[in-house]
Amino acid sequence: MINWLHSKWHRPEKGWDPVDPAWALEYAEAEWRMVDHALLDTLEAKLGGLAGKRVLDMGAGAGQYSVALAQRGADVTWHDISRTYRTFAQAKAADAGVTLHWSLGYLEETQALPAASFDLIFNRICWYYCQNDQAFARQLWGLLKPAGVLYIHTPNSQFHGEGMPTLARLRTWLNAQTGFKVGHPMLPPRRVANLFAALPISRLEADYRDPRNDVIWVWKVGGESHTSS
Ligand SMILES: C[S@@+](CC[C@H](N)C(=O)[O-])C[C@H]1O[C@@H](n2cnc3c(N)ncnc32)[C@H](O)[C@@H]1O
């Protein structure tokens, strides 16, 4: 509720941007140097190719994965709240000679995107900015085509270890106990997978090798899913 009210008062289309421009530039340049091509290969294998696939990069930031996916032939929509990152990503897309679709808004604000239309939704290091975990899982599921694939990489509440300030610790505890969010607490480990396990899916893979990060793959039910890994 608090985050929802905040989102009504702070509008990206009116110039509000939660990301500090100096930090955005530093983060963007570092992330562009660290694109994980092995992950892109895995995505490509799990989808049976990226060429012609409709991809939503949800919380796309500096656009390094949007551009990389487009370079592999996908039809990519960049969605994020930050105009600073959009400007950066647009320049990178132009440099790379790829055309992306641009969608500015909160994670929840995908009403302009067609339902059940994406072959792949890519959600990296921004899940915790959503206002309600359960509603966000349903929203992503609704945007996927039948047999579409969802990739989520999210740091969890173990991420900051013992170093978390008291207030953040309290918010994290409140979220873990009740699901209620004040600000952007990181989720309890394994919550994301549990949310999707309750939805109509045909398959779920979870990678918990790093206890501070949940890496989840979800296949929406329907159609023929590609199963190579
Ligand atoms: C850590 S960055 C990750 C960006 C990108 N996914 C990546 O892998 O580099 C977090 C992203 O979430 C975006 N963000 C933060 N709050 C948001 C919100 N409420 N709705 C949409 N995007 C948000 C930021 O603008 C930023 O691009």
The ligand as a Tripos MOL2 file, in Angstrom:
@<TRIPOS>MOLECULE
LIG
   27    29     1     0     0
SMALL
NO_CHARGES

@<TRIPOS>ATOM
      1 C1         20.1470   -3.5720  -10.2670 C.3       1 LIG1
      2 S1         19.3810   -2.8390  -11.6600 S.3       1 LIG1
      3 C2         19.2510   -4.2390  -12.7600 C.3       1 LIG1
      4 C3         19.0720   -3.7980  -14.1600 C.3       1 LIG1
      5 C4         19.1630   -4.9160  -15.2120 C.3       1 LIG1
      6 N1         18.0920   -5.8740  -15.0820 N.3       1 LIG1
      7 C5         20.4930   -5.6100  -15.1580 C.2       1 LIG1
      8 O1         20.5130   -6.8380  -15.1490 O.co2     1 LIG1
      9 O2         21.5330   -4.9300  -15.1710 O.co2     1 LIG1
     10 C6         17.7270   -2.5910  -11.0810 C.3       1 LIG1
     11 C7         16.8030   -1.9680  -12.1120 C.3       1 LIG1
     12 O3         15.4970   -1.8630  -11.5900 O.3       1 LIG1
     13 C8         14.9380   -0.6410  -12.0190 C.3       1 LIG1
     14 N2         13.8640   -0.2940  -11.0810 N.ar      1 LIG1
     15 C9         13.9730    0.0900   -9.7910 C.ar      1 LIG1
     16 N3         12.7510    0.2570   -9.2560 N.ar      1 LIG1
     17 C10        11.8590   -0.0360  -10.2310 C.ar      1 LIG1
     18 C11        10.4490   -0.0670  -10.2910 C.ar      1 LIG1
     19 N4          9.7080    0.2120   -9.2200 N.pl3     1 LIG1
     20 N5          9.8630   -0.4020  -11.4460 N.ar      1 LIG1
     21 C12        10.6190   -0.6820  -12.5500 C.ar      1 LIG1
     22 N6         11.9590   -0.7110  -12.5490 N.ar      1 LIG1
     23 C13        12.5670   -0.3920  -11.3950 C.ar      1 LIG1
     24 C14        16.1020    0.3440  -12.0030 C.3       1 LIG1
     25 O4         15.8550    1.4660  -12.8000 O.3       1 LIG1
     26 C15        17.2090   -0.5590  -12.5300 C.3       1 LIG1
     27 O5         17.2610   -0.5030  -13.9170 O.3       1 LIG1
@<TRIPOS>BOND
     1     1     2 1
     2     2     3 1
     3     2    10 1
     4     3     4 1
     5     4     5 1
     6     5     6 1
     7     5     7 1
     8     7     8 2
     9     7     9 1
    10    10    11 1
    11    11    12 1
    12    11    26 1
    13    12    13 1
    14    13    14 1
    15    13    24 1
    16    14    15 ar
    17    14    23 ar
    18    15    16 ar
    19    16    17 ar
    20    17    18 ar
    21    17    23 ar
    22    18    19 1
    23    18    20 ar
    24    20    21 ar
    25    21    22 ar
    26    22    23 ar
    27    24    25 1
    28    24    26 1
    29    26    27 1
@<TRIPOS>SUBSTRUCTURE
     1 LIG1         1 GROUP 0 **** ****
